[in-house]
Amino acid sequence: MDPPPDASFPTLEELKNYAQAWAKPRGYAISTERSKPGKVWLKCTRGGEYRNRHNLDRTSRQRKSNHKAQGCPFKLVGKLSGITGDWELSTKNGEHNHEPVIDPTALPQHRKLTATQIKDVERMTKAGALPRTIAVALREDPEGNPDFLRRNIYNAKRDLRVKNLAGRTPIVALLDKLEEEGLPFRKRVDNENRITSLIFTHPQSVSFTKRFRNVFVMDCTYKTNKFEMPLCMQMLSAFRTKEEWDGFFNTMQELMKSLTEEKFEENLADLMRDYERYETVTSYVETLLPYKTYFVSAWVDRVTHLGSSVSSRAEGAHKCLKGHIGVSTGNLLTVVDHSRAFMEEQHKEIIGKIANEKVNVPPTLGAFFADIKYKVSGFALGLIEEQYILARRSLATNFTLSTCRDYLKRVFGLPCAHAITEALADDRVLTMHDIHKHWHLVLDENYIEAPTLDTTQAGGNLPMGAPGHQRFYGPPPGPPSNYFGPYGP
């Protein structure tokens, strides 16, 4: 553990950096012992003696800490030259009384992150990266310090939080940030001015909500396992084998996919007969019957749900958001910061996908699609093309189309094979009026007319269930109205 050679430096900081860089590969570290104007004394970090300032023993300490002091005599001196104006480094005592450390991470002086690395920690934290991911990225930087522990990243994140709070509580800092950045939000407070509820969103999300206002999907189940509210545990316990459960699951799927009320009653009778010896199963099914209009195709497909009849997409989006937030124990300021970053990233992805679909279409679309390609989403074009193939087949061969149920027109707002057959027979092509506006590649938030809402209450703080608070209770019980024209709005 040799001392550094004597040298001169323009600044004191360069002198200390030189001494520290010399000590690192040799198994020791340097710290400042004392200083005065024009002179500084440096020592080994294992120099000096432990001092128990508060006369506490190990059992009475709240924090069980250790120390590195071992009375190492190693000393360096830095002195400002009155002739050259440089700082001159010299060795006062070059001896150590201990072995070198086996790895630089044993010494805090060598674990410090550089200024660039701290900026990278801040940037990646805002992007939702976990500490272990940040650590891997920092160690791949050839210009950074690779000799750090994950604890140093946690400390850097803590320091950044303290800096951003600037002496405020997280909730006060959050409200200030929402006000300063113009994010739409609403809050409720109690009699002591404590916040009891808070809702916020992103302006881009508001714009998308106005543009794609036809169907809203909500994930209304939250931590059902944690709070011991299993959805199907009673059902699973009723069956002895996986084959029995799979059979019941397939039967329920068939029941839910019943296309007519008559078919539903038929499938329900079959199910109750086949599982009459399973009292738990039949009781469970009976509890679902009052809500059949919410999940059976015979009723669900009476409305234009545009293919969103289950909550899977909302659950997927919820999972992505939770993954971006990282943990469920952070404060609201952290949650809002990560949620905002996720919303902005998601918005960019959606814009990019729409832009891509405005320049890319399947090569099989002919003159019949000339007025709508590059203007309608790829998903809608795919559904229409399937119907177009059936229509051409019925005109060219003896193939007969099944009875029209207006399913595609009613549920997706798209022309079915029967409507396309009529158009081809009349030598007509598709127009944008044949396609529901939801599928149009237009981002104007006013493209679909807004519904009339009661906004007479100031601040929009209308409680759930209050008079005037609009709620959606599922599809109407009666037959659907013919909202669309021949095959479109």
N, C-alpha and C positions, 0 to 999 in steps of 0.2 A: 504494500500500500504506500507507494512512493508519493511524496509531496509534489505539487506542480512546479515546473521550472519557473524561475524568476522572469517576469515579463512586465511590459508597460501597456496601458490601455487608455484610450481617450476619455472614458467615463467609468464611474464606479460600477455601474450595472454590467458593463462588459467584463470588468475584472471578476465580479462574482459569478457571472455565467461561465467564464473560462475555468475558474476553480471548481465549480460544480460539475462541468462537463468532464474535467480531468478525473474527479473523484468517482464518478458513476461507474465506469467499467472496472474500477479497482476495489469496489466493495465498501465504500464509505460515502458520506455526504457532508456538506459544509453548511454551517449556519452562522449568523452574526452573533458574536459574544457581546461586544459593546462598540460604540463609535463616538467620535467627536468630530467637529469640523476639520476636514483635511486628513482624517485618519480613521481606520476601521480595523478591528480585530476579528478574525474569523477563527472558528474552532470546528472540530469534528462534532457531529450531532450526538455522539456518545460521550462527549466530555461533560465536566461538571458533576455534581452530586445531587441526588434526590433530596428535596426539602419538603418536609411535611408541615406546611404553613398553618394548617388548622388542627394539628395534633389528632388526626383521625386514624383509627386502625381499620383494617380491611373489612371487619364485620360491621362497622358503623357507617361506612361509605355507601351512598346510594348508587353510585356508579363505580363498578369494579374495573378500574383502569390499571394499566401497567406503565412502566417507564423504561427508557433506554439508557439513562445516565449511568456511566461506568467509570467516570473520572479519567477519560482519555486525555493525555497531555498535548495532543496535536494542536498546533497553532499556526496561523498565517497572519500576515500584517499587510494592509493596503495603505499606502501613503501618497498624498497628493504632492507632486514635485513643484517646488516654487520656481524652478528654472524652465522646465518644458511644459508644465501645466497638465502632464499626464499622471494617471494613477499607477504607481509602481507596486508590484506584488513581490513579497519576499516570504521566506519560511522562517518562523521563529522556533518551532519544534516540529520535526518531521516524524516523530515516533507515535505509534498507536499501541494500546494495551489490549487489543481485542482482535478477533479474526474478522476477515471481510465477510459481508453478507453473501449468501449464495445467490440472491436475486435482487435487482434494484427495487422491486416492488415492496421490499421489507422496510424501505425508508420513505417517509412521506415526501421528502424534498424531490425524490425522483419520480413520484407518481403524479405530479402536477400536470394538468392538461394545459396545452398551449392556448393562446387567445383564439387561434383559428379553430382549434378543436372545440372550445366552448361555444363558439358561434355555430359550429356544426351540430352540437348537442341541442342548442336552441332550435335550429332549423328542423332537425329530425324529430324533436319532441312535438313541435307544432304539426308535423305530418303524421303523428300518431305512432311513431316507431317505439318499440319497447327498448329498455336499457340494454338487453343482451344483443339486440340488433344494432343499436348504436355502437356498442363496444366493438363488434366485428367490423363495422364500417370505419371506425376511427383507427383501428390497428392496421387497416389496409392502406392508410395514408402514409407514404414514405417520408413526408416532411413533418409529421406529427410525432408525439411521444407515445411509443407503443407500450411502455412500462407503467401501466395504470391498472387499477382494479375496478370492478363494476361499482364499488362503493363510491369511487371518485365521480362517476357519472350521476349517481343519485345525489351526491353533494352539489354538483354543478346544477342539476335540475332544481334543487332546493334554493340555491342562491339566486337562480333566475326568477323563481316564484317570489322570493322576498323582494327582489328588485322591481318586479312588475307591480307588486302590491303597494309599494311606496308607503308603507305604514298603515294602509287601509285593511279592513277585513275583506276576505274574498267576496262576500256578497255585495259590499259597497263598491269594490273595484269592478265587479260584474255590471252593476247598474250604471256606473259611470261609463263603462265601455260600450254598453248597449246604447246609451244616449249619444255618446260621441260619434259612434260609427253609424248611427241611424238605423239600427236593426229593429224591425217591428217586434214589440213585446208588450205583454200585459202582466201586471202583478196584483196580488191581493195582500193586505196587511191586516193584523188584528188590532185590538184596542191599544196595544203597547207598541204599535208601529213595527212589529216583527213580520217579516214576509212569511205568508202561509202557503202561497202558490205562485208559480212563475211560469209563463209560457213565452217562447220566443221562436222566431223563424228567420229565414234569410230572404232578402228581397227577390232573389232569383227563384226561390221556392214558391213565393207568392205568385210570381209571374207564371210559373209552370202550373200552379194550381188553377189559376184563371184560364189558362189555355186548355188544360186537360181536366175539365171540371165534370165530365160525365159520370165517372165512377170513382168512388173513394173506398179504399180498402184499409181496414184498421186491424191491428193485432191486439186483441183484447185479453190475451192470457199472458200472465207475467209470473215467472218463477213458481210454477205450479208444483214442481217437485220439492222446492225448498220449503214451501208452506204446506206441504203434505196435502195437495189437492190434485191427485192423479186423475187424469181424464178417463183412462180405460183400465185401471188396475182391477176393479171389480170384475170386468169382463174377462181379463186374462186369468184370474183365479177360478173362473167357472169351467175352464177347459183343462183337460189333463195332458194333452199332447199338442204339439205345434200344428199338426195336421188338422185337428179340430178347430183351432183358432183360425188357421188360414181359410178353412171352409166357411166359417162364420163371416170372416172379413170379406170374402168374395161375395157372399150372399148379401151383405150390407151394401157393397158397392153396386150390385145389381139393383137393389132396392132404390138407392139414391139416384141411379141413372134411368129410372122409369120415365119414359117420354110422355105418358098420358096418365091422368088420374085413374083410369080403369086399370092400366098396367101396374100402377103403384099398389092399388088395392089387391090385385092378384098376387104380386110379389110379396106383399106384406102377409097375406094369408098363408102363403107357402112357407115363409120364414117362421111365423108363429107356430105352424104345425110341425115343422122340422125340429124346432128347438123347444117344444112344449115341456120337455123334461128338464130343461135348464131354466129354473124359476128366475135366477138372477138375470139371465139374458132377456127373457120376455119382459121382465119388469123394466129393465133398462130401455128397451125399444119403446115400450109404452110411454116412458117419460119424454121421449123424443118426438112423439107424434104431434103434440100441439105446435111444434116448430117445423113441421115438414115443409112449409112454404119457404123456409130459409135454405134448405139443402137438397131438396128433391128436384130433379130436372123438370118435371112436369109443371112446377110453379116458378122455379128460378129462371127458366128459359123464356118466361113471358115478358121479361124486361130486357132492355138493351144494356147488358153488362159488359159487352165488348170482350168477352173471354175471361173476365176477372170475376169468377164466382166463388173462389176460395181465398183464404188468407195467406197462402204460401208466399206470394210476392212480398207482402208486408212483413212476414216473418223473416224472409231472406234479407230485406232491407234493414230490419231491426238487428239481425245478426251482424251485418256489415258495420252498422253504426256502433254496436257494442265492441266489435273488434277494433274499430278506430279509436274509441275512447280508452280501451285497454283494461281498466279496472272499474269496479263499482263503488270504490271508497273515496274517490276524489271529490274535491269541492265543486260547486256549481260553476265557478269561473273556468276550471279546467274542462269540465264537461261541455260548456258552451264553446270554448276555443276549439276543442277537437271536433265537436259537431259542426261548427262552421266550416272548418277545413274539409270535412267529409262532404258537406253539401256543395261546396265550391268545386271539389274534385268530381263529384257525381254530375253536377251541372255541365262541366266541361266534357265529360264522357258522352252525355246525352246530345249535346250540341254537335260533337264530332260525329256521332252515329247518324244524326239527321243529315249533316252535311255530306257524309259518305253516301247515304241512300239517294241524295239528290243528284249524284253523278254516276251511280252504279245501279244497273237493272239487269235482270236475267236476259240472256241473248235470245230466249225463245219467245219473247213478247212481240207479237206482230202488229199489224195496222189497227186491229181492234182495240189495242191498248195505247194507241199513239197519243191521245189527249190526256192520259192519266199517268203514264210512266214518267219518272223523275219528279212527280208531284205527290205520290202516294207512298206510304211506308211499304217496305219490302214484305213484311208479314201479311199485310192486306193484299198485296199483289199476288203473293203465293196462294192465298185462299181463293182469290178470283180466278187464277190460272187453273186451279184444280177443277173449278166449276166450268170453266171455258172448255177444258178437255172433254168433260162429260157431255156438254152441249154439242160440241162438234161431233162427238161419237154418236149421239142420238140422231143427228141430222144425216150422217153419212152411212149409218148401218141400221139394223133392226133393233138396236139397243133401246130399251124403254126406261125413261127416268122414273124413279120412285115418286110417289104422291108428294106434292109440294106441301111442306109444313111452314113455309116462310121462316124457317129457322135462321138461316144465314142473314136474311134481311132484318129480322126482328132482333136477333142477338148481337150481330156484328155490324149491322148497317151496311151490308155488302150485297151485291146482286147474286142470286143463286143460279143454278144451271137452267132452271125454267125461264127466268127472266132473260138470261143471255141467249137462250134458244130463240125467244121472241125477237130480241134485238137483231140477231144474225138473220133471221127470216125476213125482217124488215130492212135489212142492209144498213143497220145503224151501228155506231161504235159507242164505247163507254165515254162518259163525260164525268167531270168532277162532281156534278150534281147527283150522280149515281152512288157516290161514296160518302159515308158518314164523315163529318168534318174532323172527327177524332183522328182519322188516318191521314189527313192532309199534312204534308210536310211544310207547315206554316207555324211560326213561333209567336205570332202576334197574340198577346194575351186577351185581346178583345175580339178574336176571330169567332169565338162561340159566345152568344149573347149571355149576359149574366142574369141569373134568376133574381126576382124581386125579394129582398130581405127587409126585415124590420130593424132599422138602425136608429130608432128614436131614443134608445137608452144611451146616455153619455158614456163614453169610454169603452163601449162594447162589452161591458162586464155582465152579460146576461147569463145567469146561472143555468146549469143543466136542468131541464124539466120545468123551467119557469114558463109562464104564458108568453108566447111569441118565440120561444126557443125551438127552432126547427129540428126535428129528429127524424131519422129514416128507420122505418120499421120493417123493411123488406118489401118483396114484390106485392103488388095489389092482389086481392083475392079473385077479382074478376078477370075476364079475358082481356088481352092487351089491346090498346087502341092502335089503329094503323097510322103510326106517326110518319112513316116514310111514304114517298110517292111510289111510282112503278118499281124502282129498285134503288131508292136513295132519298135523302132529305130534299 
